[in-house]
Amino acid sequence: GFFGLAADPADGRRLYWAACGSGGGLWRTEDGGASWQHVFKNETWPFNVHVAADGTVYCPGNNLWRSTDHGATWRQLTKFPFSERVIVAVETDPADARRLWFAATTWGNAAAGGVYETRDGGATWQEITAGLPYCKPLVLRYNPETRELWAAGVCLFKCRR
């Protein structure tokens, strides 16, 4: 995985691991790694996993998926027709569970990607990439204290949200 390991803030023994390729998808342990269960198979190349402060799990791939029950069930949040793009970064606002961002990029030489935001839990999405001179975001981090969203890849950018 790319950033494919995350701990559940509500339970330190619950971890999620995103595996790519054969056997890919999302795996979960409830016992600190002693045993693992394959909890998500809809995407076989998830490069990331994100667990929000409330325990909601987000698994990105060609689209973004959410589980509110530790991976027992999943809801697809996006229906993007990306053929060459993949969602590699997910970030949430700890003060507002309905607000999150994701970054999509390509693995080729083209600077083709974008950062998207929702304020309604994924019902609608808006691309907020305008103005990035080289658009290939790979990592997103949100600082709730300063209200800044950081996007990193080949370059580093921030915007106030």
N, CA, C and O of each residue as an XYZ file, in Angstrom:
644
protein
N       0.805     -1.191      0.000
C       0.000      0.000      0.000
C       0.849      1.256      0.000
O       2.031      1.229      0.343
N       0.247      2.320     -0.377
C       0.872      3.632     -0.475
C       0.900      4.278      0.902
O       1.973      4.532      1.450
N      -0.271      4.542      1.461
C      -0.428      4.960      2.856
C      -1.467      4.039      3.471
O      -2.356      4.486      4.195
N      -1.349      2.761      3.182
C      -2.388      1.796      3.451
C      -2.378      1.161      4.815
O      -2.633     -0.039      4.920
N      -2.100      1.891      5.852
C      -2.191      1.357      7.202
C      -2.776      2.440      8.089
O      -2.281      3.567      8.113
N      -3.838      2.097      8.825
C      -4.470      3.084      9.704
C      -4.983      2.395     10.956
O      -5.474      1.268     10.909
N      -4.860      3.090     12.073
C      -5.387      2.612     13.351
C      -6.703      3.322     13.641
O      -6.875      4.497     13.319
N      -7.612      2.602     14.243
C      -8.886      3.184     14.643
C      -8.657      3.985     15.923
O      -8.229      3.413     16.926
N      -8.933      5.307     15.919
C      -8.702      6.104     17.120
C      -9.544      5.668     18.318
O      -9.195      5.965     19.461
N     -10.649      4.965     18.066
C     -11.512      4.527     19.158
C     -11.056      3.195     19.767
O     -11.461      2.855     20.878
N     -10.221      2.442     19.050
C      -9.771      1.130     19.523
C      -8.391      0.851     18.946
O      -8.268      0.498     17.773
N      -7.368      1.006     19.750
C      -5.985      0.863     19.301
C      -5.618     -0.528     18.817
O      -4.593     -0.686     18.154
N      -6.421     -1.546     19.124
C      -6.140     -2.896     18.643
C      -6.760     -3.149     17.266
O      -6.461     -4.154     16.621
N      -7.638     -2.218     16.814
C      -8.265     -2.354     15.494
C      -7.436     -1.563     14.489
O      -7.303     -0.343     14.586
N      -6.884     -2.289     13.522
C      -6.084     -1.689     12.460
C      -6.657     -2.098     11.112
O      -7.315     -3.130     10.983
N      -6.392     -1.267     10.113
C      -6.804     -1.551      8.738
C      -5.564     -1.487      7.858
O      -4.703     -0.624      8.030
N      -5.491     -2.416      6.913
C      -4.356     -2.485      5.987
C      -4.892     -2.613      4.571
O      -5.664     -3.527      4.281
N      -4.495     -1.708      3.686
C      -4.884     -1.742      2.280
C      -3.821     -2.506      1.506
O      -2.652     -2.120      1.495
N      -4.229     -3.588      0.863
C      -3.317     -4.415      0.082
C      -3.673     -4.299     -1.392
O      -4.850     -4.228     -1.747
N      -2.669     -4.279     -2.243
C      -2.870     -4.104     -3.679
C      -2.578     -5.400     -4.433
O      -1.738     -6.201     -4.021
N      -3.296     -5.588     -5.556
C      -3.042     -6.723     -6.432
C      -3.835     -7.948     -6.031
O      -4.942     -7.834     -5.505
N      -3.272     -9.117     -6.277
C      -3.933    -10.370     -5.941
C      -4.167    -10.428     -4.432
O      -3.230    -10.268     -3.650
N      -5.405    -10.655     -4.028
C      -5.742    -10.624     -2.607
C      -5.917     -9.219     -2.088
O      -6.028     -8.999     -0.882
N      -5.941     -8.262     -3.009
C      -6.039     -6.861     -2.626
C      -7.396     -6.492     -2.076
O      -8.364     -7.245     -2.180
N      -7.438     -5.335     -1.500
C      -8.636     -4.825     -0.841
C      -8.246     -4.327      0.535
O      -7.106     -3.919      0.756
N      -9.175     -4.360      1.441
C      -8.918     -3.868      2.787
C      -9.037     -5.011      3.790
O      -9.990     -5.790      3.770
N      -8.044     -5.084      4.659
C      -7.979     -6.097      5.704
C      -8.084     -5.412      7.052
O      -7.622     -4.283      7.213
N      -8.704     -6.101      8.044
C      -8.883     -5.540      9.380
C      -8.444     -6.562     10.426
O      -8.679     -7.764     10.297
N      -7.797     -6.034     11.467
C      -7.511     -6.848     12.637
C      -8.209     -6.219     13.829
O      -8.260     -4.995     13.953
N      -8.738     -7.043     14.694
C      -9.374     -6.580     15.928
C      -8.492     -6.880     17.138
O      -8.800     -6.483     18.262
N      -7.385     -7.593     16.886
C      -6.548     -8.069     17.991
C      -5.086     -7.641     17.847
O      -4.173     -8.387     18.201
N      -4.879     -6.438     17.325
C      -3.524     -5.896     17.227
C      -2.626     -6.613     16.245
O      -1.404     -6.523     16.365
N      -3.187     -7.324     15.274
C      -2.397     -7.955     14.227
C      -2.223     -9.454     14.362
O      -1.587    -10.076     13.511
N      -2.768    -10.047     15.402
C      -2.645    -11.500     15.566
C      -3.423    -12.246     14.479
O      -2.993    -13.312     14.038
N      -4.566    -11.698     14.042
C      -5.343    -12.300     12.961
C      -5.944    -11.181     12.108
O      -6.175    -10.073     12.592
N      -6.194    -11.490     10.830
C      -6.689    -10.497      9.886
C      -7.897    -11.044      9.145
O      -7.976    -12.240      8.865
N      -8.846    -10.154      8.827
C     -10.035    -10.519      8.063
C     -10.114     -9.617      6.835
O      -9.934     -8.405      6.943
N     -10.382    -10.202      5.668
C     -10.532     -9.464      4.417
C     -11.933     -8.848      4.405
O     -12.906     -9.552      4.136
N     -12.054     -7.531      4.694
C     -13.363     -6.900      4.889
C     -13.853     -6.105      3.682
O     -15.004     -5.667      3.662
N     -12.993     -5.909      2.668
C     -13.403     -5.119      1.495
C     -12.687     -5.641      0.267
O     -11.458     -5.674      0.214
N     -13.483     -6.055     -0.737
C     -12.915     -6.635     -1.953
C     -13.345     -5.900     -3.215
O     -13.004     -6.336     -4.315
N     -14.089     -4.788     -3.092
C     -14.609     -4.074     -4.266
C     -13.519     -3.368     -5.060
O     -13.683     -3.139     -6.258
N     -12.433     -3.028     -4.428
C     -11.283     -2.407     -5.090
C     -10.069     -3.277     -4.769
O      -9.805     -3.564     -3.601
N      -9.339     -3.692     -5.786
C      -8.173     -4.541     -5.529
C      -6.868     -3.752     -5.531
O      -5.799     -4.325     -5.317
N      -6.944     -2.451     -5.770
C      -5.751     -1.595     -5.731
C      -5.993     -0.358     -4.870
O      -5.835      0.759     -5.363
N      -6.370     -0.517     -3.608
C      -6.491      0.658     -2.737
C      -5.112      1.069     -2.229
O      -4.429      0.289     -1.566
N      -4.716      2.275     -2.539
C      -3.400      2.759     -2.128
C      -3.430      3.453     -0.779
O      -2.405      3.947     -0.309
N      -4.598      3.493     -0.152
C      -4.727      4.231      1.084
C      -5.907      3.676      1.878
O      -6.750      2.959      1.339
N      -5.953      4.010      3.139
C      -7.121      3.792      3.991
C      -7.110      4.933      4.990
O      -6.050      5.367      5.440
N      -8.290      5.415      5.331
C      -8.385      6.515      6.281
C      -9.455      6.169      7.300
O     -10.546      5.735      6.930
N      -9.157      6.355      8.577
C     -10.134      6.161      9.634
C     -10.335      7.517     10.310
O      -9.398      8.098     10.858
N     -11.570      8.007     10.260
C     -11.902      9.309     10.845
C     -11.958      9.203     12.362
O     -11.939      8.108     12.925
N     -12.026     10.357     13.009
C     -12.048     10.413     14.471
C     -13.220      9.637     15.066
O     -13.121      9.133     16.184
N     -14.328      9.537     14.331
C     -15.498      8.815     14.836
C     -15.479      7.325     14.488
O     -16.440      6.614     14.780
N     -14.396      6.845     13.866
C     -14.264      5.434     13.519
C     -14.749      5.076     12.130
O     -14.639      3.919     11.725
N     -15.287      6.040     11.385
C     -15.704      5.785     10.006
C     -14.473      5.459      9.169
O     -13.444      6.127      9.274
N     -14.590      4.424      8.335
C     -13.471      3.963      7.512
C     -13.727      4.349      6.063
O     -14.825      4.155      5.540
N     -12.698      4.900      5.419
C     -12.766      5.269      4.006
C     -11.714      4.469      3.245
O     -10.543      4.436      3.622
N     -12.154      3.827      2.170
C     -11.249      3.044      1.332
C     -11.321      3.577     -0.098
O     -12.363      3.461     -0.744
N     -10.243      4.153     -0.597
C     -10.232      4.684     -1.956
C      -9.623      3.692     -2.949
O      -8.860      2.797     -2.585
N      -9.983      3.882     -4.191
C      -9.434      3.125     -5.314
C      -9.841      3.871     -6.566
O      -9.518      5.050     -6.708
N     -10.545      3.211     -7.482
C     -11.110      3.939     -8.615
C     -12.253      4.832     -8.150
O     -12.558      5.837     -8.792
N     -12.877      4.475     -7.052
C     -13.901      5.293     -6.404
C     -13.655      5.282     -4.906
O     -12.761      4.590     -4.420
N     -14.452      6.050     -4.179
C     -14.300      6.158     -2.731
C     -15.462      5.441     -2.054
O     -16.619      5.602     -2.443
N     -15.135      4.641     -1.026
C     -16.098      3.832     -0.294
C     -16.022      4.178      1.194
O     -14.967      4.555      1.704
N     -17.180      4.039      1.891
C     -17.240      4.361      3.320
C     -17.927      3.232      4.082
O     -18.904      2.648      3.614
N     -17.392      2.936      5.273
C     -18.022      1.988      6.186
C     -18.159      2.653      7.545
O     -17.203      3.223      8.071
N     -19.350      2.574      8.101
C     -19.594      3.130      9.439
C     -19.686      2.025     10.491
O     -19.984      2.292     11.655
N     -19.429      0.786     10.075
C     -19.506     -0.350     11.001
C     -18.236     -1.211     10.949
O     -18.305     -2.440     10.980
N     -17.093     -0.555     10.871
C     -15.772     -1.195     10.920
C     -15.517     -2.152      9.762
O     -14.733     -3.092      9.896
N     -16.166     -1.922      8.633
C     -15.902     -2.736      7.457
C     -16.895     -3.852      7.216
O     -16.709     -4.635      6.284
N     -17.939     -3.958      8.013
C     -18.948     -5.003      7.791
C     -19.766     -4.716      6.529
O     -20.061     -5.631      5.760
N     -20.137     -3.429      6.311
C     -20.854     -3.024      5.106
C     -20.199     -1.762      4.542
O     -19.557     -1.001      5.266
N     -20.374     -1.556      3.233
C     -19.727     -0.441      2.533
C     -20.728      0.278      1.659
O     -21.641     -0.328      1.098
N     -20.536      1.595      1.553
C     -21.342      2.435      0.672
C     -20.406      3.173     -0.281
O     -19.425      3.779      0.150
N     -20.710      3.118     -1.569
C     -19.913      3.820     -2.568
C     -20.275      5.296     -2.554
O     -21.444      5.650     -2.709
N     -19.272      6.169     -2.367
C     -19.511      7.619     -2.276
C     -19.323      8.349     -3.593
O     -19.855      9.445     -3.767
N     -18.580      7.769     -4.522
C     -18.342      8.425     -5.803
C     -18.659      7.458     -6.930
O     -18.630      6.239     -6.759
N     -18.960      8.025     -8.073
C     -19.167      7.238     -9.292
C     -18.452      7.961    -10.422
O     -19.055      8.361    -11.418
N     -17.158      8.114    -10.236
C     -16.374      8.830    -11.224
C     -15.952      7.896    -12.345
O     -15.592      6.745    -12.102
N     -15.998      8.392    -13.562
C     -15.583      7.573    -14.707
C     -14.076      7.659    -14.952
O     -13.628      7.685    -16.098
N     -13.305      7.704    -13.879
C     -11.861      7.795    -14.049
C     -11.356      6.526    -14.731
O     -11.641      5.417    -14.280
N     -10.628      6.690    -15.787
C     -10.029      5.514    -16.414
C      -8.549      5.447    -16.066
O      -8.015      4.367    -15.813
N      -7.900      6.577    -16.053
C      -6.477      6.577    -15.739
C      -6.172      7.108    -14.339
O      -5.055      6.945    -13.849
N      -7.148      7.738    -13.692
C      -6.938      8.282    -12.352
C      -7.300      7.265    -11.281
O      -8.127      6.377    -11.489
N      -6.657      7.420    -10.132
C      -6.979      6.611     -8.973
C      -7.007      7.531     -7.758
O      -6.216      8.471     -7.673
N      -7.904      7.268     -6.828
C      -7.982      8.058     -5.606
C      -6.924      7.531     -4.647
O      -6.936      6.357     -4.277
N      -6.012      8.408     -4.250
C      -4.885      7.974     -3.417
C      -4.859      8.625     -2.042
O      -4.122      8.171     -1.167
N      -5.637      9.667     -1.833
C      -5.593     10.369     -0.551
C      -7.006     10.696     -0.088
O      -7.870     11.054     -0.888
N      -7.226     10.567      1.214
C      -8.508     10.904      1.826
C      -8.207     11.644      3.117
O      -7.294     11.274      3.855
N      -8.974     12.686      3.386
C      -8.828     13.437      4.640
C     -10.209     13.873      5.097
O     -11.084     14.148      4.276
N     -10.401     13.937      6.407
C     -11.691     14.324      6.974
C     -11.505     15.495      7.930
O     -10.416     15.739      8.451
N     -12.597     16.204      8.139
C     -12.617     17.308      9.092
C     -13.109     16.739     10.420
O     -14.263     16.317     10.504
N     -12.269     16.713     11.465
C     -12.702     16.116     12.731
C     -13.862     16.855     13.393
O     -14.541     16.287     14.247
N     -14.101     18.107     13.015
C     -15.194     18.883     13.596
C     -16.512     18.705     12.837
O     -17.572     19.087     13.333
N     -16.443     18.128     11.638
C     -17.637     17.978     10.811
C     -17.518     16.686     10.004
O     -16.829     16.659      8.985
N     -18.175     15.625     10.443
C     -18.059     14.311      9.800
C     -18.596     14.304      8.371
O     -18.285     13.390      7.607
N     -19.393     15.300      7.995
C     -19.935     15.358      6.636
C     -18.983     16.022      5.651
O     -19.261     16.071      4.453
N     -17.879     16.523      6.142
C     -16.920     17.244      5.303
C     -15.658     16.413      5.119
O     -14.987     16.066      6.090
N     -15.341     16.097      3.867
C     -14.113     15.365      3.585
C     -13.593     15.716      2.208
O     -14.277     16.335      1.392
N     -12.360     15.300      1.977
C     -11.662     15.579      0.733
C     -11.018     14.295      0.234
O     -10.712     13.392      1.013
N     -10.818     14.228     -1.078
C      -9.972     13.181     -1.629
C      -9.161     13.764     -2.769
O      -9.534     14.764     -3.382
N      -8.036     13.108     -3.035
C      -7.171     13.489     -4.146
C      -7.075     12.321     -5.098
O      -6.882     11.179     -4.679
N      -7.211     12.608     -6.382
C      -7.065     11.609     -7.436
C      -5.881     12.011     -8.299
O      -5.631     13.196     -8.515
N      -5.159     11.020     -8.788
C      -3.985     11.301     -9.599
C      -3.777     10.201    -10.629
O      -4.527      9.226    -10.676
N      -2.758     10.371    -11.444
C      -2.352      9.355    -12.417
C      -0.947      8.904    -12.066
O      -0.222      9.598    -11.352
N      -0.570      7.755    -12.563
C       0.783      7.253    -12.306
C       1.721      7.542    -13.469
O       2.925      7.325    -13.340
N       1.218      8.018    -14.592
C       2.060      8.337    -15.743
C       2.754      9.680    -15.568
O       2.791     10.234    -14.469
N       3.297     10.192    -16.652
C       4.036     11.457    -16.615
C       3.132     12.681    -16.606
O       3.576     13.767    -16.236
N       1.880     12.528    -17.003
C       0.964     13.671    -17.074
C       0.630     14.185    -15.677
O       0.480     13.414    -14.729
N       0.519     15.493    -15.579
C       0.117     16.129    -14.321
C      -1.402     16.231    -14.310
O      -1.965     17.325    -14.341
N      -2.051     15.080    -14.265
C      -3.512     15.030    -14.329
C      -4.055     14.470    -13.023
O      -3.892     13.287    -12.722
N      -4.689     15.317    -12.272
C      -5.266     14.892    -11.008
C      -6.156     15.988    -10.484
O      -6.431     16.966    -11.179
N      -6.606     15.825     -9.258
C      -7.455     16.841     -8.678
C      -7.739     16.575     -7.217
O      -7.560     15.466     -6.714
N      -8.189     17.625     -6.550
C      -8.630     17.532     -5.160
C     -10.117     17.854     -5.158
O     -10.549     18.838     -5.758
N     -10.897     17.017     -4.478
C     -12.344     17.138     -4.441
C     -12.808     17.277     -2.999
O     -12.194     16.737     -2.079
N     -13.909     18.014     -2.815
C     -14.453     18.255     -1.477
C     -15.951     17.973     -1.469
O     -16.654     18.237     -2.444
N     -16.423     17.431     -0.349
C     -17.853     17.321     -0.100
C     -18.136     17.930      1.267
O     -17.324     17.835      2.188
N     -19.281     18.547      1.379
C     -19.738     19.092      2.666
C     -21.032     18.431      3.105
O     -21.640     18.820      4.102
N     -21.447     17.410      2.334
C     -22.700     16.721      2.634
C     -22.512     15.204      2.735
O     -23.415     14.439      2.396
N     -21.366     14.785      3.190
C     -21.119     13.370      3.427
C     -20.917     12.534      2.179
O     -20.977     11.306      2.242
N     -20.679     13.179      1.043
C     -20.413     12.450     -0.183
C     -21.562     12.432     -1.167
O     -21.451     11.805     -2.221
N     -22.675     13.106     -0.855
C     -23.804     13.163     -1.798
C     -23.412     13.952     -3.043
O     -23.776     13.575     -4.157
N     -22.665     15.055     -2.859
C     -22.175     15.854     -3.983
C     -20.704     16.163     -3.757
O     -20.236     16.240     -2.621
N     -19.987     16.337     -4.855
C     -18.546     16.620     -4.810
C     -18.246     17.823     -5.682
O     -18.886     18.037     -6.712
N     -17.260     18.607     -5.257
C     -16.802     19.760     -6.031
C     -15.295     19.669     -6.166
O     -14.587     19.458     -5.181
N     -14.805     19.827     -7.384
C     -13.354     19.872     -7.565
C     -12.862     21.234     -7.098
O     -13.395     22.263     -7.514
N     -11.845     21.248     -6.232
C     -11.314     22.501     -5.673
C      -9.856     22.701     -6.075
O      -9.097     23.381     -5.384
N      -9.478     22.101     -7.198
C      -8.083     22.090     -7.629
C      -7.637     23.392     -8.277
O      -6.435     23.648     -8.349
N      -8.539     24.206     -8.743
C      -8.205     25.395     -9.516
C      -7.026     26.150     -8.915
O      -6.998     26.430     -7.716
N      -6.066     26.470     -9.752
C      -4.926     27.257     -9.308
C      -3.673     26.455     -8.987
O      -2.598     27.040     -8.851
N      -3.775     25.144     -8.862
C      -2.552     24.367     -8.627
C      -1.773     24.279     -9.939
O      -2.301     23.791    -10.938
N      -0.538     24.741     -9.948
C       0.210     24.766    -11.202
C       0.625     23.373    -11.691
O       0.779     23.170    -12.896
N       0.806     22.428    -10.795
C       1.161     21.065    -11.182
C       0.262     20.144    -10.392
O       0.478     19.931     -9.199
N      -0.737     19.599    -11.042
C      -1.796     18.888    -10.337
C      -1.553     17.377    -10.327
O      -1.999     16.652    -11.217
N      -0.842     16.927     -9.310
C      -0.620     15.497     -9.111
C      -0.570     15.236     -7.604
O       0.457     14.804     -7.081
N      -1.686     15.501     -6.904
C      -1.687     15.352     -5.449
C      -1.658     13.885     -5.039
O      -2.346     13.053     -5.631
N      -0.862     13.574     -4.032
C      -0.731     12.208     -3.536
C      -1.119     12.082     -2.063
O      -1.522     11.007     -1.617
N      -0.998     13.171     -1.310
C      -1.252     13.158      0.128
C      -2.086     14.391      0.475
O      -1.835     15.479     -0.044
N      -3.078     14.221      1.351
C      -3.856     15.337      1.883
C      -3.782     15.303      3.400
O      -3.855     14.236      4.009
N      -3.638     16.470      4.005
C      -3.711     16.596      5.459
C      -4.462     17.878      5.775
O      -4.238     18.916      5.152
N      -5.365     17.790      6.760
C      -6.143     18.951      7.169
C      -5.777     19.317      8.591
O      -5.735     18.458      9.472
N      -5.510     20.600      8.815
C      -5.214     21.118     10.147
C      -6.443     21.876     10.622
O      -6.667     23.005     10.187
N      -7.253     21.284     11.509
C      -8.481     21.958     11.931
C      -8.225     23.235     12.722
O      -9.068     24.132     12.732
N      -7.087     23.332     13.378
C      -6.781     24.534     14.154
C      -6.585     25.743     13.250
O      -7.069     26.833     13.554
N      -5.876     25.555     12.140
C      -5.624     26.665     11.209
C      -6.607     26.677     10.037
O      -6.624     27.621      9.248
N      -7.436     25.610      9.923
C      -8.389     25.437      8.821
C      -7.683     25.413      7.474
O      -8.169     25.976      6.493
N      -6.529     24.753      7.438
C      -5.759     24.651      6.196
C      -5.761     23.204      5.701
O      -5.527     22.266      6.463
N      -6.031     23.053      4.409
C      -5.918     21.768      3.751
C      -4.611     21.774      2.972
O      -4.370     22.663      2.155
N      -3.777     20.790      3.226
C      -2.484     20.662      2.564
C      -2.558     19.545      1.536
O      -3.088     18.470      1.818
N      -2.035     19.792      0.357
C      -1.947     18.789     -0.708
C      -0.480     18.663     -1.091
O       0.188     19.659     -1.368
N       0.012     17.436     -1.104
C       1.422     17.208     -1.424
C       1.539     16.146     -2.503
O       0.691     15.265     -2.640
N       2.586     16.258     -3.241
C       2.937     15.305     -4.297
C       4.327     15.690     -4.747
O       5.296     15.573     -3.997
N       4.414     16.147     -5.975
C       5.678     16.693     -6.458
C       5.920     18.060     -5.831
O       7.068     18.456     -5.630
N       4.859     18.775     -5.524
C       4.924     20.092     -4.884
C       4.055     20.055     -3.620
O       3.358     19.072     -3.367
N       4.104     21.119     -2.845
C       3.313     21.228     -1.623
C       2.466     22.493     -1.705
O       2.978     23.576     -1.989
N       1.153     22.347     -1.453
C       0.227     23.467     -1.533
C      -0.665     23.469     -0.297
O      -0.877     22.428      0.326
N      -1.184     24.639      0.052
C      -2.166     24.720      1.121
C      -3.242     25.713      0.726
O      -3.012     26.659     -0.028
N      -4.426     25.459      1.266
C      -5.519     26.412      1.076
C      -6.345     26.416      2.348
O      -6.425     25.415      3.060
N      -6.955     27.551      2.619
C      -7.817     27.671      3.803
C      -9.185     27.154      3.426
O      -9.739     27.542      2.397
N      -9.731     26.289      4.245
C     -11.046     25.698      3.988
C     -11.905     25.955      5.189
O     -13.067     25.551      5.215
